[in-house]
């Protein structure tokens, strides 16, 4: 019994070592961002669900959208306003490839959203 508990504890510790916290802060939003719509982060860490309520960015003390979550490895992500119709776009409002970030290289990531595809 003690050996099983020890193995379970070691396993849980090893899982914790691979998961890290990341804070994302949006330092600039497009001017046409509707003030009453939430901004979501979507990626390989939440099954690419564009309207996942667990991944809504909240306003921080400086008034900027911010979220902190746990992830591991290299993450791919984008921002939406709750659906794929409102996904972020490039400087011309067109398709923007997924963003990537290697967990462990920093604990805070400041980003700019250039436009929305809609």
C-alpha positions in Angstrom: 0.0 0.0 0.0 2.8 2.4 0.9 4.6 1.6 -2.3 1.5 2.4 -4.4 1.0 5.7 -2.6 4.6 6.6 -3.2 4.4 5.8 -6.9 1.2 7.8 -7.2 2.8 10.8 -5.5 5.9 10.6 -7.7 3.6 10.4 -10.8 1.7 13.5 -9.7 4.9 15.4 -9.1 6.2 14.5 -12.6 2.9 15.8 -14.1 3.3 19.1 -12.2 6.8 19.5 -13.5 5.6 19.4 -17.2 2.8 21.9 -16.7 3.5 25.6 -16.4 1.5 28.8 -16.0 1.5 31.4 -18.7 0.0 34.8 -18.5 -1.1 36.5 -21.7 -1.7 40.2 -21.8 -3.2 41.9 -24.9 -1.4 45.3 -25.0 -3.3 46.6 -28.1 -6.6 45.7 -29.6 -8.0 46.8 -33.0 -10.0 50.1 -32.8 -13.1 48.3 -34.1 -13.2 45.8 -31.2 -16.8 45.9 -29.9 -16.5 47.1 -26.2 -19.2 44.6 -25.1 -17.7 41.5 -26.6 -15.3 39.2 -24.7 -11.9 38.2 -26.1 -11.0 34.5 -25.9 -7.8 32.6 -26.3 -8.1 29.4 -28.2 -5.5 26.7 -28.9 -4.2 23.2 -28.7 -4.5 23.5 -24.9 -8.4 23.7 -25.0 -9.3 21.6 -28.0 -9.5 24.7 -30.3 -12.8 25.7 -28.8 -13.2 29.4 -29.9 -15.9 30.2 -27.3 -14.6 28.3 -24.2 -15.8 30.3 -21.2 -12.7 29.1 -19.2 -10.5 31.0 -21.6 -12.1 34.5 -21.6 -9.6 37.2 -20.9 -10.4 39.5 -18.0 -9.5 43.1 -17.5 -6.4 43.5 -15.4 -5.6 46.4 -13.0 -4.2 48.4 -16.0 -7.4 47.8 -18.0 -5.8 45.3 -20.4 -7.3 41.9 -21.3 -5.3 39.2 -19.5 -5.5 35.5 -18.8 -3.4 33.0 -16.8 -3.6 29.3 -17.5 -1.6 26.1 -17.4 -0.1 24.5 -20.5 2.9 22.4 -21.5 5.3 22.0 -24.4 4.8 24.3 -27.4 1.4 25.8 -27.6 -0.4 27.0 -30.7 -3.1 29.7 -30.3 -5.2 32.5 -31.6 -7.7 35.0 -30.2 -11.4 35.2 -31.0 -14.4 37.1 -29.9 -16.2 33.8 -29.2 -16.4 32.2 -32.7 -14.3 31.4 -35.7 -16.2 34.1 -37.6 -14.5 36.6 -35.2 -11.0 35.2 -35.2 -8.0 37.6 -35.2 -6.5 38.6 -38.6 -3.4 40.0 -40.0 -2.7 43.7 -40.6 -5.1 43.7 -43.5 -7.9 41.7 -41.8 -7.0 38.5 -43.6 -5.9 35.1 -42.5 -3.3 35.0 -39.7 -1.4 31.7 -39.0 -1.5 30.2 -35.6 0.7 31.9 -33.0 3.2 29.6 -31.3 4.9 29.8 -27.9 7.3 27.4 -26.2 6.3 27.0 -22.5 9.1 27.7 -20.1 10.7 30.5 -22.2 8.8 33.1 -20.3 5.9 33.3 -17.9 4.2 36.4 -19.4 3.5 37.1 -23.0 2.4 40.5 -24.2 0.6 40.5 -27.6 -1.0 42.8 -30.1 -4.1 41.9 -32.0 -3.8 43.6 -35.4 -7.4 43.1 -36.7 -10.4 40.8 -36.7 -11.3 38.8 -39.8 -14.9 39.9 -39.6 
